Amino acid sequence: MLGGFGVILLIFAATWGMAAWISRGGAESTTRLAPTTFPVGDVSRVAETIEESGPVLYPGLNTTTGERTLVLHHTGDDPTREWRVYWAYPADRDPSCAVVQVRQSDRFTDCDGREIDVIDLAPPVGVCPIVENRERLSINLRCNDLTTPT
């Protein structure tokens, strides 16, 4: 019995050792585990949906725990331009002050009961909308400072 326990302990130690060596203490994610882009869809259809129903909320993007929600908004007549992304909390509050969308509008109610406009939401750093080939819309969750939002 003691020998069996020792073998199990040895297998556990070997497995843990290999995992520790492979990760080498790093916590970097790969695009396979955490994709850098989130495909949204056809720019014309998404722009039409936003015009009719207001901004679109995407809960839990850009986090592994799903604690932050992104808000996608579009303005103007050209569906290939003027896309904006915001965090779903006011720019003058912290992430704990989540907003609730007023149905069929670009207005939100925050944790203090204030009604605010979509442009009053917090702009995310390193997250931007990307229009590909004037047809497909994606949200880049790790865009750098050189990427210009569309």
MODELLER restraints for C-alpha pairs under 7 A, 6 or more apart:
rsr = mdl.restraints
at = mdl.atoms
rsr.add(forms.Gaussian(group=physical.xy_distance, feature=features.Distance(at['CA:36:A'], at['CA:140:A']), mean=5.93, stdev=0.5))
rsr.add(forms.Gaussian(group=physical.xy_distance, feature=features.Distance(at['CA:36:A'], at['CA:141:A']), mean=5.13, stdev=0.5))
rsr.add(forms.Gaussian(group=physical.xy_distance, feature=features.Distance(at['CA:36:A'], at['CA:142:A']), mean=5.77, stdev=0.5))
rsr.add(forms.Gaussian(group=physical.xy_distance, feature=features.Distance(at['CA:37:A'], at['CA:138:A']), mean=6.34, stdev=0.5))
rsr.add(forms.Gaussian(group=physical.xy_distance, feature=features.Distance(at['CA:37:A'], at['CA:139:A']), mean=5.50, stdev=0.5))
rsr.add(forms.Gaussian(group=physical.xy_distance, feature=features.Distance(at['CA:37:A'], at['CA:140:A']), mean=4.37, stdev=0.5))
rsr.add(forms.Gaussian(group=physical.xy_distance, feature=features.Distance(at['CA:37:A'], at['CA:141:A']), mean=5.59, stdev=0.5))
rsr.add(forms.Gaussian(group=physical.xy_distance, feature=features.Distance(at['CA:38:A'], at['CA:138:A']), mean=5.41, stdev=0.5))
rsr.add(forms.Gaussian(group=physical.xy_distance, feature=features.Distance(at['CA:38:A'], at['CA:139:A']), mean=5.04, stdev=0.5))
rsr.add(forms.Gaussian(group=physical.xy_distance, feature=features.Distance(at['CA:38:A'], at['CA:140:A']), mean=6.44, stdev=0.5))
rsr.add(forms.Gaussian(group=physical.xy_distance, feature=features.Distance(at['CA:39:A'], at['CA:137:A']), mean=6.41, stdev=0.5))
rsr.add(forms.Gaussian(group=physical.xy_distance, feature=features.Distance(at['CA:39:A'], at['CA:138:A']), mean=4.31, stdev=0.5))
rsr.add(forms.Gaussian(group=physical.xy_distance, feature=features.Distance(at['CA:39:A'], at['CA:139:A']), mean=6.47, stdev=0.5))
rsr.add(forms.Gaussian(group=physical.xy_distance, feature=features.Distance(at['CA:40:A'], at['CA:137:A']), mean=5.40, stdev=0.5))
rsr.add(forms.Gaussian(group=physical.xy_distance, feature=features.Distance(at['CA:40:A'], at['CA:138:A']), mean=5.04, stdev=0.5))
rsr.add(forms.Gaussian(group=physical.xy_distance, feature=features.Distance(at['CA:41:A'], at['CA:136:A']), mean=5.54, stdev=0.5))
rsr.add(forms.Gaussian(group=physical.xy_distance, feature=features.Distance(at['CA:41:A'], at['CA:137:A']), mean=5.35, stdev=0.5))
rsr.add(forms.Gaussian(group=physical.xy_distance, feature=features.Distance(at['CA:42:A'], at['CA:135:A']), mean=5.66, stdev=0.5))
rsr.add(forms.Gaussian(group=physical.xy_distance, feature=features.Distance(at['CA:42:A'], at['CA:136:A']), mean=4.78, stdev=0.5))
rsr.add(forms.Gaussian(group=physical.xy_distance, feature=features.Distance(at['CA:42:A'], at['CA:137:A']), mean=6.06, stdev=0.5))
rsr.add(forms.Gaussian(group=physical.xy_distance, feature=features.Distance(at['CA:43:A'], at['CA:79:A']), mean=5.66, stdev=0.5))
rsr.add(forms.Gaussian(group=physical.xy_distance, feature=features.Distance(at['CA:43:A'], at['CA:80:A']), mean=6.39, stdev=0.5))
rsr.add(forms.Gaussian(group=physical.xy_distance, feature=features.Distance(at['CA:43:A'], at['CA:135:A']), mean=5.53, stdev=0.5))
rsr.add(forms.Gaussian(group=physical.xy_distance, feature=features.Distance(at['CA:43:A'], at['CA:136:A']), mean=5.55, stdev=0.5))
rsr.add(forms.Gaussian(group=physical.xy_distance, feature=features.Distance(at['CA:43:A'], at['CA:137:A']), mean=5.44, stdev=0.5))
rsr.add(forms.Gaussian(group=physical.xy_distance, feature=features.Distance(at['CA:44:A'], at['CA:79:A']), mean=5.44, stdev=0.5))
rsr.add(forms.Gaussian(group=physical.xy_distance, feature=features.Distance(at['CA:47:A'], at['CA:74:A']), mean=6.18, stdev=0.5))
rsr.add(forms.Gaussian(group=physical.xy_distance, feature=features.Distance(at['CA:47:A'], at['CA:79:A']), mean=5.77, stdev=0.5))
rsr.add(forms.Gaussian(group=physical.xy_distance, feature=features.Distance(at['CA:50:A'], at['CA:56:A']), mean=6.65, stdev=0.5))
rsr.add(forms.Gaussian(group=physical.xy_distance, feature=features.Distance(at['CA:50:A'], at['CA:73:A']), mean=6.80, stdev=0.5))
rsr.add(forms.Gaussian(group=physical.xy_distance, feature=features.Distance(at['CA:50:A'], at['CA:74:A']), mean=6.69, stdev=0.5))
rsr.add(forms.Gaussian(group=physical.xy_distance, feature=features.Distance(at['CA:53:A'], at['CA:104:A']), mean=4.21, stdev=0.5))
rsr.add(forms.Gaussian(group=physical.xy_distance, feature=features.Distance(at['CA:53:A'], at['CA:105:A']), mean=5.94, stdev=0.5))
rsr.add(forms.Gaussian(group=physical.xy_distance, feature=features.Distance(at['CA:54:A'], at['CA:104:A']), mean=5.45, stdev=0.5))
rsr.add(forms.Gaussian(group=physical.xy_distance, feature=features.Distance(at['CA:54:A'], at['CA:105:A']), mean=4.53, stdev=0.5))
rsr.add(forms.Gaussian(group=physical.xy_distance, feature=features.Distance(at['CA:54:A'], at['CA:106:A']), mean=4.80, stdev=0.5))
rsr.add(forms.Gaussian(group=physical.xy_distance, feature=features.Distance(at['CA:55:A'], at['CA:71:A']), mean=6.33, stdev=0.5))
rsr.add(forms.Gaussian(group=physical.xy_distance, feature=features.Distance(at['CA:55:A'], at['CA:72:A']), mean=5.50, stdev=0.5))
rsr.add(forms.Gaussian(group=physical.xy_distance, feature=features.Distance(at['CA:55:A'], at['CA:73:A']), mean=4.73, stdev=0.5))
rsr.add(forms.Gaussian(group=physical.xy_distance, feature=features.Distance(at['CA:55:A'], at['CA:106:A']), mean=5.90, stdev=0.5))
rsr.add(forms.Gaussian(group=physical.xy_distance, feature=features.Distance(at['CA:56:A'], at['CA:71:A']), mean=5.64, stdev=0.5))
rsr.add(forms.Gaussian(group=physical.xy_distance, feature=features.Distance(at['CA:56:A'], at['CA:72:A']), mean=5.16, stdev=0.5))
rsr.add(forms.Gaussian(group=physical.xy_distance, feature=features.Distance(at['CA:56:A'], at['CA:73:A']), mean=6.74, stdev=0.5))
rsr.add(forms.Gaussian(group=physical.xy_distance, feature=features.Distance(at['CA:57:A'], at['CA:69:A']), mean=6.68, stdev=0.5))
rsr.add(forms.Gaussian(group=physical.xy_distance, feature=features.Distance(at['CA:57:A'], at['CA:70:A']), mean=5.76, stdev=0.5))
rsr.add(forms.Gaussian(group=physical.xy_distance, feature=features.Distance(at['CA:57:A'], at['CA:71:A']), mean=4.49, stdev=0.5))
rsr.add(forms.Gaussian(group=physical.xy_distance, feature=features.Distance(at['CA:57:A'], at['CA:72:A']), mean=6.35, stdev=0.5))
rsr.add(forms.Gaussian(group=physical.xy_distance, feature=features.Distance(at['CA:58:A'], at['CA:69:A']), mean=5.51, stdev=0.5))
rsr.add(forms.Gaussian(group=physical.xy_distance, feature=features.Distance(at['CA:58:A'], at['CA:70:A']), mean=5.10, stdev=0.5))
rsr.add(forms.Gaussian(group=physical.xy_distance, feature=features.Distance(at['CA:58:A'], at['CA:71:A']), mean=6.23, stdev=0.5))
rsr.add(forms.Gaussian(group=physical.xy_distance, feature=features.Distance(at['CA:59:A'], at['CA:66:A']), mean=6.62, stdev=0.5))
rsr.add(forms.Gaussian(group=physical.xy_distance, feature=features.Distance(at['CA:59:A'], at['CA:68:A']), mean=6.30, stdev=0.5))
rsr.add(forms.Gaussian(group=physical.xy_distance, feature=features.Distance(at['CA:59:A'], at['CA:69:A']), mean=4.02, stdev=0.5))
rsr.add(forms.Gaussian(group=physical.xy_distance, feature=features.Distance(at['CA:59:A'], at['CA:70:A']), mean=6.24, stdev=0.5))
rsr.add(forms.Gaussian(group=physical.xy_distance, feature=features.Distance(at['CA:60:A'], at['CA:66:A']), mean=3.42, stdev=0.5))
rsr.add(forms.Gaussian(group=physical.xy_distance, feature=features.Distance(at['CA:60:A'], at['CA:67:A']), mean=5.47, stdev=0.5))
rsr.add(forms.Gaussian(group=physical.xy_distance, feature=features.Distance(at['CA:60:A'], at['CA:68:A']), mean=4.94, stdev=0.5))
rsr.add(forms.Gaussian(group=physical.xy_distance, feature=features.Distance(at['CA:60:A'], at['CA:69:A']), mean=5.08, stdev=0.5))
rsr.add(forms.Gaussian(group=physical.xy_distance, feature=features.Distance(at['CA:61:A'], at['CA:68:A']), mean=6.57, stdev=0.5))
rsr.add(forms.Gaussian(group=physical.xy_distance, feature=features.Distance(at['CA:61:A'], at['CA:69:A']), mean=6.23, stdev=0.5))
rsr.add(forms.Gaussian(group=physical.xy_distance, feature=features.Distance(at['CA:61:A'], at['CA:70:A']), mean=6.62, stdev=0.5))
rsr.add(forms.Gaussian(group=physical.xy_distance, feature=features.Distance(at['CA:62:A'], at['CA:141:A']), mean=5.83, stdev=0.5))
rsr.add(forms.Gaussian(group=physical.xy_distance, feature=features.Distance(at['CA:69:A'], at['CA:87:A']), mean=5.96, stdev=0.5))
rsr.add(forms.Gaussian(group=physical.xy_distance, feature=features.Distance(at['CA:69:A'], at['CA:88:A']), mean=5.35, stdev=0.5))
rsr.add(forms.Gaussian(group=physical.xy_distance, feature=features.Distance(at['CA:70:A'], at['CA:85:A']), mean=6.63, stdev=0.5))
rsr.add(forms.Gaussian(group=physical.xy_distance, feature=features.Distance(at['CA:70:A'], at['CA:86:A']), mean=5.69, stdev=0.5))
rsr.add(forms.Gaussian(group=physical.xy_distance, feature=features.Distance(at['CA:70:A'], at['CA:87:A']), mean=4.74, stdev=0.5))
rsr.add(forms.Gaussian(group=physical.xy_distance, feature=features.Distance(at['CA:70:A'], at['CA:88:A']), mean=5.68, stdev=0.5))
rsr.add(forms.Gaussian(group=physical.xy_distance, feature=features.Distance(at['CA:71:A'], at['CA:85:A']), mean=5.56, stdev=0.5))
rsr.add(forms.Gaussian(group=physical.xy_distance, feature=features.Distance(at['CA:71:A'], at['CA:86:A']), mean=5.04, stdev=0.5))
rsr.add(forms.Gaussian(group=physical.xy_distance, feature=features.Distance(at['CA:71:A'], at['CA:87:A']), mean=5.98, stdev=0.5))
rsr.add(forms.Gaussian(group=physical.xy_distance, feature=features.Distance(at['CA:71:A'], at['CA:88:A']), mean=5.97, stdev=0.5))
rsr.add(forms.Gaussian(group=physical.xy_distance, feature=features.Distance(at['CA:72:A'], at['CA:84:A']), mean=5.99, stdev=0.5))
rsr.add(forms.Gaussian(group=physical.xy_distance, feature=features.Distance(at['CA:72:A'], at['CA:85:A']), mean=4.72, stdev=0.5))
rsr.add(forms.Gaussian(group=physical.xy_distance, feature=features.Distance(at['CA:72:A'], at['CA:86:A']), mean=6.66, stdev=0.5))
rsr.add(forms.Gaussian(group=physical.xy_distance, feature=features.Distance(at['CA:73:A'], at['CA:83:A']), mean=5.91, stdev=0.5))
rsr.add(forms.Gaussian(group=physical.xy_distance, feature=features.Distance(at['CA:73:A'], at['CA:84:A']), mean=5.19, stdev=0.5))
rsr.add(forms.Gaussian(group=physical.xy_distance, feature=features.Distance(at['CA:73:A'], at['CA:85:A']), mean=6.21, stdev=0.5))
rsr.add(forms.Gaussian(group=physical.xy_distance, feature=features.Distance(at['CA:74:A'], at['CA:82:A']), mean=5.82, stdev=0.5))
rsr.add(forms.Gaussian(group=physical.xy_distance, feature=features.Distance(at['CA:74:A'], at['CA:83:A']), mean=4.63, stdev=0.5))
rsr.add(forms.Gaussian(group=physical.xy_distance, feature=features.Distance(at['CA:74:A'], at['CA:84:A']), mean=6.21, stdev=0.5))
rsr.add(forms.Gaussian(group=physical.xy_distance, feature=features.Distance(at['CA:75:A'], at['CA:82:A']), mean=5.59, stdev=0.5))
rsr.add(forms.Gaussian(group=physical.xy_distance, feature=features.Distance(at['CA:75:A'], at['CA:83:A']), mean=6.79, stdev=0.5))
rsr.add(forms.Gaussian(group=physical.xy_distance, feature=features.Distance(at['CA:76:A'], at['CA:82:A']), mean=6.55, stdev=0.5))
rsr.add(forms.Gaussian(group=physical.xy_distance, feature=features.Distance(at['CA:80:A'], at['CA:131:A']), mean=6.28, stdev=0.5))
rsr.add(forms.Gaussian(group=physical.xy_distance, feature=features.Distance(at['CA:80:A'], at['CA:134:A']), mean=5.63, stdev=0.5))
rsr.add(forms.Gaussian(group=physical.xy_distance, feature=features.Distance(at['CA:81:A'], at['CA:150:A']), mean=5.06, stdev=0.5))
rsr.add(forms.Gaussian(group=physical.xy_distance, feature=features.Distance(at['CA:82:A'], at['CA:150:A']), mean=5.48, stdev=0.5))
rsr.add(forms.Gaussian(group=physical.xy_distance, feature=features.Distance(at['CA:83:A'], at['CA:129:A']), mean=6.26, stdev=0.5))
rsr.add(forms.Gaussian(group=physical.xy_distance, feature=features.Distance(at['CA:83:A'], at['CA:150:A']), mean=5.45, stdev=0.5))
rsr.add(forms.Gaussian(group=physical.xy_distance, feature=features.Distance(at['CA:84:A'], at['CA:129:A']), mean=6.54, stdev=0.5))
rsr.add(forms.Gaussian(group=physical.xy_distance, feature=features.Distance(at['CA:85:A'], at['CA:123:A']), mean=6.67, stdev=0.5))
rsr.add(forms.Gaussian(group=physical.xy_distance, feature=features.Distance(at['CA:85:A'], at['CA:128:A']), mean=6.28, stdev=0.5))
rsr.add(forms.Gaussian(group=physical.xy_distance, feature=features.Distance(at['CA:85:A'], at['CA:129:A']), mean=6.69, stdev=0.5))
rsr.add(forms.Gaussian(group=physical.xy_distance, feature=features.Distance(at['CA:86:A'], at['CA:121:A']), mean=5.86, stdev=0.5))
rsr.add(forms.Gaussian(group=physical.xy_distance, feature=features.Distance(at['CA:86:A'], at['CA:122:A']), mean=5.49, stdev=0.5))
rsr.add(forms.Gaussian(group=physical.xy_distance, feature=features.Distance(at['CA:86:A'], at['CA:123:A']), mean=4.52, stdev=0.5))
rsr.add(forms.Gaussian(group=physical.xy_distance, feature=features.Distance(at['CA:86:A'], at['CA:124:A']), mean=5.75, stdev=0.5))
rsr.add(forms.Gaussian(group=physical.xy_distance, feature=features.Distance(at['CA:87:A'], at['CA:121:A']), mean=6.25, stdev=0.5))
rsr.add(forms.Gaussian(group=physical.xy_distance, feature=features.Distance(at['CA:87:A'], at['CA:122:A']), mean=5.17, stdev=0.5))
rsr.add(forms.Gaussian(group=physical.xy_distance, feature=features.Distance(at['CA:87:A'], at['CA:123:A']), mean=6.00, stdev=0.5))
rsr.add(forms.Gaussian(group=physical.xy_distance, feature=features.Distance(at['CA:87:A'], at['CA:124:A']), mean=5.97, stdev=0.5))
rsr.add(forms.Gaussian(group=physical.xy_distance, feature=features.Distance(at['CA:88:A'], at['CA:98:A']), mean=5.90, stdev=0.5))
rsr.add(forms.Gaussian(group=physical.xy_distance, feature=features.Distance(at['CA:88:A'], at['CA:99:A']), mean=5.71, stdev=0.5))
rsr.add(forms.Gaussian(group=physical.xy_distance, feature=features.Distance(at['CA:88:A'], at['CA:121:A']), mean=6.41, stdev=0.5))
rsr.add(forms.Gaussian(group=physical.xy_distance, feature=features.Distance(at['CA:89:A'], at['CA:95:A']), mean=5.82, stdev=0.5))
rsr.add(forms.Gaussian(group=physical.xy_distance, feature=features.Distance(at['CA:89:A'], at['CA:97:A']), mean=5.62, stdev=0.5))
rsr.add(forms.Gaussian(group=physical.xy_distance, feature=features.Distance(at['CA:89:A'], at['CA:98:A']), mean=4.74, stdev=0.5))
rsr.add(forms.Gaussian(group=physical.xy_distance, feature=features.Distance(at['CA:89:A'], at['CA:99:A']), mean=5.37, stdev=0.5))
rsr.add(forms.Gaussian(group=physical.xy_distance, feature=features.Distance(at['CA:89:A'], at['CA:121:A']), mean=5.57, stdev=0.5))
rsr.add(forms.Gaussian(group=physical.xy_distance, feature=features.Distance(at['CA:89:A'], at['CA:122:A']), mean=6.05, stdev=0.5))
rsr.add(forms.Gaussian(group=physical.xy_distance, feature=features.Distance(at['CA:90:A'], at['CA:120:A']), mean=5.90, stdev=0.5))
rsr.add(forms.Gaussian(group=physical.xy_distance, feature=features.Distance(at['CA:90:A'], at['CA:121:A']), mean=4.20, stdev=0.5))
rsr.add(forms.Gaussian(group=physical.xy_distance, feature=features.Distance(at['CA:90:A'], at['CA:122:A']), mean=5.31, stdev=0.5))
rsr.add(forms.Gaussian(group=physical.xy_distance, feature=features.Distance(at['CA:91:A'], at['CA:120:A']), mean=5.98, stdev=0.5))
rsr.add(forms.Gaussian(group=physical.xy_distance, feature=features.Distance(at['CA:91:A'], at['CA:121:A']), mean=4.90, stdev=0.5))
rsr.add(forms.Gaussian(group=physical.xy_distance, feature=features.Distance(at['CA:91:A'], at['CA:122:A']), mean=3.78, stdev=0.5))
rsr.add(forms.Gaussian(group=physical.xy_distance, feature=features.Distance(at['CA:97:A'], at['CA:110:A']), mean=6.40, stdev=0.5))
rsr.add(forms.Gaussian(group=physical.xy_distance, feature=features.Distance(at['CA:97:A'], at['CA:111:A']), mean=5.06, stdev=0.5))
rsr.add(forms.Gaussian(group=physical.xy_distance, feature=features.Distance(at['CA:98:A'], at['CA:110:A']), mean=6.10, stdev=0.5))
rsr.add(forms.Gaussian(group=physical.xy_distance, feature=features.Distance(at['CA:98:A'], at['CA:111:A']), mean=6.10, stdev=0.5))
rsr.add(forms.Gaussian(group=physical.xy_distance, feature=features.Distance(at['CA:99:A'], at['CA:108:A']), mean=5.93, stdev=0.5))
rsr.add(forms.Gaussian(group=physical.xy_distance, feature=features.Distance(at['CA:99:A'], at['CA:109:A']), mean=5.38, stdev=0.5))
rsr.add(forms.Gaussian(group=physical.xy_distance, feature=features.Distance(at['CA:99:A'], at['CA:110:A']), mean=4.29, stdev=0.5))
rsr.add(forms.Gaussian(group=physical.xy_distance, feature=features.Distance(at['CA:99:A'], at['CA:111:A']), mean=6.37, stdev=0.5))
rsr.add(forms.Gaussian(group=physical.xy_distance, feature=features.Distance(at['CA:100:A'], at['CA:108:A']), mean=5.41, stdev=0.5))
rsr.add(forms.Gaussian(group=physical.xy_distance, feature=features.Distance(at['CA:100:A'], at['CA:109:A']), mean=5.23, stdev=0.5))
rsr.add(forms.Gaussian(group=physical.xy_distance, feature=features.Distance(at['CA:100:A'], at['CA:110:A']), mean=6.48, stdev=0.5))
rsr.add(forms.Gaussian(group=physical.xy_distance, feature=features.Distance(at['CA:101:A'], at['CA:107:A']), mean=6.12, stdev=0.5))
rsr.add(forms.Gaussian(group=physical.xy_distance, feature=features.Distance(at['CA:101:A'], at['CA:108:A']), mean=4.32, stdev=0.5))
rsr.add(forms.Gaussian(group=physical.xy_distance, feature=features.Distance(at['CA:101:A'], at['CA:109:A']), mean=6.38, stdev=0.5))
rsr.add(forms.Gaussian(group=physical.xy_distance, feature=features.Distance(at['CA:102:A'], at['CA:108:A']), mean=5.25, stdev=0.5))
rsr.add(forms.Gaussian(group=physical.xy_distance, feature=features.Distance(at['CA:102:A'], at['CA:109:A']), mean=6.85, stdev=0.5))
rsr.add(forms.Gaussian(group=physical.xy_distance, feature=features.Distance(at['CA:106:A'], at['CA:117:A']), mean=6.17, stdev=0.5))
rsr.add(forms.Gaussian(group=physical.xy_distance, feature=features.Distance(at['CA:106:A'], at['CA:118:A']), mean=5.55, stdev=0.5))
rsr.add(forms.Gaussian(group=physical.xy_distance, feature=features.Distance(at['CA:107:A'], at['CA:115:A']), mean=6.60, stdev=0.5))
rsr.add(forms.Gaussian(group=physical.xy_distance, feature=features.Distance(at['CA:107:A'], at['CA:116:A']), mean=5.62, stdev=0.5))
rsr.add(forms.Gaussian(group=physical.xy_distance, feature=features.Distance(at['CA:107:A'], at['CA:117:A']), mean=4.62, stdev=0.5))
rsr.add(forms.Gaussian(group=physical.xy_distance, feature=features.Distance(at['CA:107:A'], at['CA:118:A']), mean=5.83, stdev=0.5))
rsr.add(forms.Gaussian(group=physical.xy_distance, feature=features.Distance(at['CA:108:A'], at['CA:115:A']), mean=5.48, stdev=0.5))
rsr.add(forms.Gaussian(group=physical.xy_distance, feature=features.Distance(at['CA:108:A'], at['CA:116:A']), mean=5.25, stdev=0.5))
rsr.add(forms.Gaussian(group=physical.xy_distance, feature=features.Distance(at['CA:108:A'], at['CA:117:A']), mean=6.24, stdev=0.5))
rsr.add(forms.Gaussian(group=physical.xy_distance, feature=features.Distance(at['CA:108:A'], at['CA:118:A']), mean=6.87, stdev=0.5))
rsr.add(forms.Gaussian(group=physical.xy_distance, feature=features.Distance(at['CA:109:A'], at['CA:115:A']), mean=4.42, stdev=0.5))
rsr.add(forms.Gaussian(group=physical.xy_distance, feature=features.Distance(at['CA:109:A'], at['CA:116:A']), mean=6.21, stdev=0.5))
rsr.add(forms.Gaussian(group=physical.xy_distance, feature=features.Distance(at['CA:126:A'], at['CA:141:A']), mean=6.57, stdev=0.5))
rsr.add(forms.Gaussian(group=physical.xy_distance, feature=features.Distance(at['CA:126:A'], at['CA:142:A']), mean=5.21, stdev=0.5))
rsr.add(forms.Gaussian(group=physical.xy_distance, feature=features.Distance(at['CA:126:A'], at['CA:143:A']), mean=4.93, stdev=0.5))
rsr.add(forms.Gaussian(group=physical.xy_distance, feature=features.Distance(at['CA:126:A'], at['CA:144:A']), mean=5.73, stdev=0.5))
rsr.add(forms.Gaussian(group=physical.xy_distance, feature=features.Distance(at['CA:127:A'], at['CA:140:A']), mean=5.61, stdev=0.5))
rsr.add(forms.Gaussian(group=physical.xy_distance, feature=features.Distance(at['CA:127:A'], at['CA:141:A']), mean=4.64, stdev=0.5))
rsr.add(forms.Gaussian(group=physical.xy_distance, feature=features.Distance(at['CA:127:A'], at['CA:142:A']), mean=5.67, stdev=0.5))
rsr.add(forms.Gaussian(group=physical.xy_distance, feature=features.Distance(at['CA:127:A'], at['CA:143:A']), mean=5.58, stdev=0.5))
rsr.add(forms.Gaussian(group=physical.xy_distance, feature=features.Distance(at['CA:128:A'], at['CA:139:A']), mean=5.72, stdev=0.5))
rsr.add(forms.Gaussian(group=physical.xy_distance, feature=features.Distance(at['CA:128:A'], at['CA:140:A']), mean=5.28, stdev=0.5))
rsr.add(forms.Gaussian(group=physical.xy_distance, feature=features.Distance(at['CA:128:A'], at['CA:141:A']), mean=6.78, stdev=0.5))
rsr.add(forms.Gaussian(group=physical.xy_distance, feature=features.Distance(at['CA:128:A'], at['CA:143:A']), mean=6.28, stdev=0.5))
rsr.add(forms.Gaussian(group=physical.xy_distance, feature=features.Distance(at['CA:128:A'], at['CA:149:A']), mean=5.55, stdev=0.5))
rsr.add(forms.Gaussian(group=physical.xy_distance, feature=features.Distance(at['CA:129:A'], at['CA:138:A']), mean=5.80, stdev=0.5))
rsr.add(forms.Gaussian(group=physical.xy_distance, feature=features.Distance(at['CA:129:A'], at['CA:139:A']), mean=4.38, stdev=0.5))
rsr.add(forms.Gaussian(group=physical.xy_distance, feature=features.Distance(at['CA:129:A'], at['CA:140:A']), mean=5.97, stdev=0.5))
rsr.add(forms.Gaussian(group=physical.xy_distance, feature=features.Distance(at['CA:129:A'], at['CA:149:A']), mean=5.84, stdev=0.5))
rsr.add(forms.Gaussian(group=physical.xy_distance, feature=features.Distance(at['CA:129:A'], at['CA:150:A']), mean=6.37, stdev=0.5))
rsr.add(forms.Gaussian(group=physical.xy_distance, feature=features.Distance(at['CA:130:A'], at['CA:137:A']), mean=5.77, stdev=0.5))
rsr.add(forms.Gaussian(group=physical.xy_distance, feature=features.Distance(at['CA:130:A'], at['CA:138:A']), mean=5.19, stdev=0.5))
rsr.add(forms.Gaussian(group=physical.xy_distance, feature=features.Distance(at['CA:130:A'], at['CA:139:A']), mean=5.92, stdev=0.5))
rsr.add(forms.Gaussian(group=physical.xy_distance, feature=features.Distance(at['CA:130:A'], at['CA:140:A']), mean=6.60, stdev=0.5))
rsr.add(forms.Gaussian(group=physical.xy_distance, feature=features.Distance(at['CA:130:A'], at['CA:149:A']), mean=6.62, stdev=0.5))
rsr.add(forms.Gaussian(group=physical.xy_distance, feature=features.Distance(at['CA:130:A'], at['CA:150:A']), mean=6.21, stdev=0.5))
rsr.add(forms.Gaussian(group=physical.xy_distance, feature=features.Distance(at['CA:131:A'], at['CA:137:A']), mean=4.64, stdev=0.5))
rsr.add(forms.Gaussian(group=physical.xy_distance, feature=features.Distance(at['CA:131:A'], at['CA:138:A']), mean=6.48, stdev=0.5))
rsr.add(forms.Gaussian(group=physical.xy_distance, feature=features.Distance(at['CA:131:A'], at['CA:150:A']), mean=6.79, stdev=0.5))
